[in-house]
Amino acid sequence: MKMAGKIILGGLMGLLAAAAQAADISGQWRAEFDTQIGVQKYLFTFQAEGEKLAGKAASEVGERKREAELKEGKIAGDQVSFIEPFEFQGNEIRISYKGKVSASEIAFTREVGDFAKEEFKATRVVTNAPAPTPANAAATGPQEPRIPRNREIVLGPDDKLAFDEPPAGIDTRRDNIPHGKVEMIEYESKTVGNSRKMQVYTPPGYSKDKQYPVLYLLHGIGGDETEWERFATPSVLLDNLIADGKAVPMIIVMPNGRAQKNDRAEGNIFAAAPAFAVFERDLLDDVIPAIQARYSTYTNRENRALAGLSMGGGQTLNFGLAHLDTFAWLGGFSSAPNTKPPGELVPNPAAAKEQLKMLFLSCGNKDGLIGISQGVHAYLKEKGVPHIWHVDGNSHDPTHWRNSLWLFAQRIFK
């Protein structure tokens, strides 16, 4: 009996030791899953050595492809973790993965800072089938049952141009017309607790002897108070529109929508996503009062507009529709996933109909985020809330934002 007990105990210890060994996940694994920017296709190539993991991730979303060397890879039993670095507008974003390994599957949780979180499964590439290399894997896609493509771009009959495409040269500086002025100013933010910056455009012939309407223009998650002027030159657009008699002379305020003490777009920019929500109070309590104290502006809602691109488009809809006593004109250009659900944006359609002067929604038909704006449009249409829905042929890019601003600016304050 003692010998039998030893044999059984030895067997159990052997089983426990085997269970504690790191899972062998060397090889290639395919995955396809839904994210906030569309369906992503991945091929992971892993090299495991004990508890260390190295390898590459080749991915594709829409027409965009990239490949990254994995960092900080670890294997502990059936648990695996690693970091996929992703460069975005000059900043490195850390995309973290944690997975549970089975014989032919890894169940992953994927986190992009505090901005996005997805769960998906990667399937081992069978060794007796020709396996694609990381460079072509994204195009090949998985051979296992496909995950429903919930975020695939599906266009409906309403998803079309509301206006003709802008003519060439809308962003070309013309020397034979008057020009406005762009300046960087500072203001004290009680909301954040420090001094902050914003860029301000004043129209040609600005004078304190008259009052001007104001457009507050918000940037995207990877930008700051300089982004609009760098990517879409509102100063040039407005100079040209005003010279042609197509836009009302107005002040444009380009603040920093990242309401935190370090408001630079650096490091993991997605980790600053909560600061974009805090900006609601900074805008209402600090930015607008600072502009009204420094410039000769109207102070009524009918002469105040709010618009933005991507994350700024979501802010515009979230803040503007919640404060129609402050803003009468709103423009969301390719609004990002920070946009609240339509029912929360417009809980009282009758009040929105009464107060809105114009609500302008736009997106490109190649933009993986179009579903967000499509949902807002569908809800507004169902509830009978007047709005403009403009879908052009662009992606999530500066051309769309520039063109949308050009269309929006010549229709406000009239």
C-alpha positions, -999 to +999 in steps of 0.1 A: +000+000+000+028+024+008+044+017-026+010+022-043+006+055-025+040+066-036+032+057-072-001+076-071+015+106-054+043+106-079+018+105-108-001+134-093+030+155-089+039+147-125+005+159-137+008+191-117+043+198-131+030+192-166+001+216-160+025+242-147+046+242-178+041+270-202+018+262-231+035+257-265+019+283-288+047+285-313+034+289-348+008+310-365-027+320-352-054+338-372-082+360-358-108+384-371-128+406-348-150+437-345-134+469-332-144+505-329-126+513-362-140+484-381-134+446-385-097+438-380-079+408-394-048+395-377-021+369-381+000+363-350+034+345-354+046+333-320+080+320-310+078+305-275+108+296-253+099+285-219+080+314-203+092+339-229+072+349-259+083+368-290+068+372-324+049+395-348+014+407-354+003+414-390-031+432-392-055+448-417-085+470-412-101+483-444-073+491-468-048+498-440-021+472-432+006+471-406+031+448-389+045+450-354+071+432-333+055+420-301+069+432-268+069+420-231+056+386-241+050+361-213+036+326-209+025+312-175+007+278-178-022+284-201-021+322-198-003+344-223+002+382-225+021+406-247+021+442-260+015+453-296+030+487-302+011+510-326+023+543-339-005+569-343+003+605-354+039+603-340+028+587-307+033+550-296+001+534-283+004+502-263-022+476-272-022+450-245-033+413-250-041+387-223-052+352-234-061+318-222-047+290-243-065+257-253-054+231-279-063+250-310-077+284-297-066+314-276-094+334-260-080+370-259-089+402-242-075+432-261-072+467-245-063+499-263-055+521-233-088+531-216-103+538-250-114+504-263-116+468-251-125+437-273-127+400-267-119+376-295-105+342-303-074+333-324-073+299-341-041+280-347-031+277-383-030+239-391+005+227-400-004+206-429-019+236-448+002+263-465+004+291-440+005+327-453+034+349-442+027+379-420+029+402-450+000+385-469-019+370-440-042+399-435-054+396-471-060+359-468-082+360-437-093+332-414-105+298-427-125+291-396-161+302-392-161+340-395-171+364-367-201+385-378-188+417-395-209+440-373-188+471-382-184+464-419-193+495-440-228+490-452-242+520-471-279+527-473-300+549-497-295+580-474-257+577-474-249+601-502-238+636-509-261+663-496-241+689-515-218+689-545-181+683-537-162+715-531-143+729-560-105+727-562-085+753-544-107+759-514-076+757-492-053+777-514-043+810-499-052+839-522-029+869-521-054+893-537-080+892-508-080+904-472-067+880-446-077+873-410-053+867-381-045+835-362-030+838-327-023+815-298-037+827-265-037+815-229-066+813-205-070+802-169-089+770-165-106+765-132-118+731-144-083+718-150-065+740-125-038+756-147-032+779-176-042+764-210-038+774-247-061+778-276-057+791-311-080+818-324-089+831-358-103+866-362-117+875-396-103+902-420-110+937-407-118+925-371-128+954-350-138+958-314-164+983-326-186+954-338-197+920-325-189+887-341-204+852-340-181+824-327-175+789-340-158+766-314-139+740-334-127+708-317-098+684-327-095+646-327-080+622-301-045+625-315-045+663-320-044+695-299-052+732-304-030+733-335-045+703-353-072+721-374-047+747-387-022+720-395-046+697-413-074+718-427-064+755-425-097+770-413-081+805-416-076+800-454-110+785-459-127+813-441-107+841-457-117+827-491-154+822-482-157+856-466-140+872-497-165+854-519-195+865-498-203+829-489-196+831-451-204+855-424-173+871-408-168+850-376-143+842-349-131+806-348-118+792-315-096+761-316-091+749-280-075+718-266-102+693-259-080+672-236-089+687-203-060+676-180-029+692-167-006+676-193-028+681-223-001+672-249-009+644-274+019+621-263+024+586-249-007+565-249-032+590-262-061+567-257-055+568-219-065+605-220-100+596-233-117+606-200-101+641-202-122+647-234-154+642-213-140+666-187-137+692-214-174+698-213-170+719-182-138+735-194-156+747-226-187+760-208-171+774-177-136+786-189-131+787-226-163+806-236-160+832-208-123+838-217-132+844-254-161+867-245-138+887-222-110+891-247-129+895-280-159+914-292-185+886-296-222+881-294-232+862-263-264+846-274-269+810-285-280+820-320-244+834-326-225+804-312-216+772-330-198+740-321-182+716-345-154+690-344-137+661-361-136+625-349-133+626-311-142+663-314-172+654-334-184+631-306-177+659-281-197+683-303-228+660-303-224+651-266-220+687-253-239+706-279-271+686-279-270+687-241-266+725-241-289+738-268-293+769-245-256+776-254-252+764-290-277+767-319-254+753-347-237+719-344-214+700-368-201+664-362-176+654-388-169+616-388-178+614-351-158+589-330-170+561-306-171+586-277-205+597-292-233+589-268-262+566-280-287+586-301-314+583-275-292+599-249-280+626-273-316+636-281-339+624-253-364+652-261-368+654-299-394+681-297-371+704-278-343+697-303-366+707-332-375+739-315-339+750-305-316+737-333-307+762-360-287+735-379-273+701-371-248+689-397-236+653-397-210+641-421-188+610-428-168+594-456-182+562-471-148+546-467-147+554-429-148+525-406-166+547-380-195+556-403-219+533-384-218+558-355-230+587-376-254+565-395-271+555-362-275+592-352-289+600-386-314+571-385-326+581-350-330+618-359-349+608-391-372+586-372-379+613-346-384+640-372-355+661-361-343+683-390-306+678-398-281+675-427-266+641-435-237+644-459-217+613-470-187+618-493-162+595-508-134+600-483-121+580-453-113+591-418-090+618-431-082+656-433-098+659-467-132+650-453-128+673-423-116+702-445-145+698-469-170+694-441-158+726-425-161+744-458-197+733-462-206+739-426-190+774-423-210+789-451-243+778-437-241+790-401-251+823-386-275+830-414 
